[in-house]
Amino acid sequence: MRIRLNGIIAALIAACASAQTIPSDYVIDTVRTPLADGMRLDLPTEHMGNRTLAEMGYVDVTAAPFDADPSGKTDATKALQYAIEYACTNHMACFFPSGTYLVSDTLTCTAPMYRRQNGKTTGSARNAPNILLGSRAGKGRAVIKLAASSPRFGDPEKPAYVVYFWTRSLEGLDREYKPSGNISMSQIFVGIDIVIGENNPGAVGIRHRAAQGSSIQDITVDATHGLKGLEAGAGSGGSHHRITVIGGDIGADYTEAQPAPTVSGFRFIGQRKHAIVYSGMETLCLVGCSMQSSGHGPLIVGKALNKSAAEGLITAVDCVLSFDSADNTTAVDTERSIYLKNVYVKNAARIAVSQASSIPGKSGWMHVKELALAVDTEAHGKKYVTAPVIDGTTQERIVDTADGTPPDDIVSRHYWKDSPTWEHPDAVNMKKLGAVGDGKTDDTAVIQKAVEGHEILFFPRGVYRITRTITLRPRTKLIGVSEQHSIIAATMDSPYFSDTHNTKPLIATADTSDADTHIAFIGTYSPEELTGAFDLLWRSGGTSVVRSYHGHHRPWNGYGYSGKPIAGDEYIGAYLVITGHGGGKWFNWYAEGHGMVWGREEQDQRFRQVLISNAASPSFYQFNPEGSESAARVEIVGSKAVNIYGLKSEGNHSVLWAHDTGSVHLFGYGGNGTALSGSSIFRFENVDTIIVANAMPRPAKAGQKLLGNSVTQDPSTWQLIIDRYNGNDGGTKPLERPVVYRRVKL
């Protein structure tokens, strides 16, 4: 059932130099207020059966006019599809109360196209993503169950999806547009389990190939009677976390994935063939995952289906790989380089098999302290050398194993501490406390007073204008509907945020080592022209969590309009500053802003998207700084330890500059980044301990246009890593892409 609403317009423009037109029901209308190219807030809710949830920004799938049956007795496919489309096109989230929802066909979550202020139609209305959320009120999980013997799910050669997230590209003929994972942004599926009923051998639980901000989180897929649990991966600032897959031929088929995908907290149980198969772009980072099989494996398969030099690389950290018996079993089988760090393997006859190596295992437990197997590759006439480099010495491979059983917390140490939702009994609704959220009214005083008096603050759908920094307490929890639906915003007439040389954060946390601060499913916004504001001053440690948060930066008048700052003529600060006791866990952090006055071609080289200065130990689970043209997108200085599990970037300039600091550990890198001649992608100066594992920028011919002003460079002229320590010059040579570069304090 397709919904045609007042907000859907007829957009008759040429797509990609062809004469075809985009169908009107594919495009949502331009949003002009309260934030240009943001979300609409003026949509009526009178006809909604659950007005309370509707006013909070949620579509209740069980209420009128959708009336999906939560008892699992009648087919809810059409009702759920109606609710999903309605929520998306109306800038709302789709909420599943506890219960079982029986379906017999695919639930399609298609991101619409969007017409911006300048009249251009883009391939993804990221301001109107599909957001599907399940109840966490303690009455049981929300479950989508595929009915037994559903007609479209009977052929394993023609897989069909129970839930399918996708976005149309601007390429295609007539109404058949090709799916494009790189513009499927901010689309999330959280807290809804999927069960595949009997006799559905071609069924896949969910497909979600996606990029910035997109994620699957906190679900279980029972694929016992199906083909696969998941298909396609999220990278480039999107990632999937805390998923259990039971059964199926394959737990997660990542044959396709966006660059440098991150998988954390997965549990694979009883797959008939493989836990995970990967042949996506650049490096997959598996962190805090467990895999258990009664078969022979391999549990992890790395393939290079397209024979690309940067395809199918795998890094695994703090994982458990277990077989019931050691009869002809293989834990990892890969065609590309693989790096294992602190991985426990049980009953594997072979720990790993690559093109040139086979590493034997044994019956019982083994502790793989470190394993690095290199596979050299070629692209565009260049040979890339992948041998490990340890303390400046090139080695053929690394195999460091011992007896040992896994600690109890090896997986859970990478979990986030669960963030509460609006259903928590102590959560306060900010609109009930007096916040307006219309993007016009100044809500600063109401929000700050709420912080002082309450721990859990829920922000219903809205734009909450502030004119001064909101300062949090150590246990404050800011919770929203999503990063696109609940936005705390500075506006152009904010004198407090106008001083370029004394920038102020929209939100500042308490400087506490044992904090339990949460920011989840919420966004901040500052106009590109407002150069005295930055997103977040983070000083919380302990069990603090930042999860599916995004700092928005776009022109005040919308895309395509040039402007000038209200004070100063440069942006010399950072979007995110982590300092003091700042640490915690960060899930799906990304930035795409260029950090410059809109319309300028040059940028102040002092700008950073992220500055980690004299901080504690933040850990990032998918980290995506890209778009800026300054000397470094991320600067780390004077900090104890920084861990990055999956990093993706684009462009010419250095991604990361770390100096005079403790340890920096980076597990997995990808994207089409290339350094300028004589420079590097990663620059280290007086860093005590370094690990850079499987960092493989996508090879490209010189002279190709990249993001912004960047152009691909000849890889023979730049280095992946520059490492200067105590007066010694180290790092990698041009065309070296070591499976691991490791150096400890000398």
Disulfide bonds with the S-S distance in Angstrom:
none
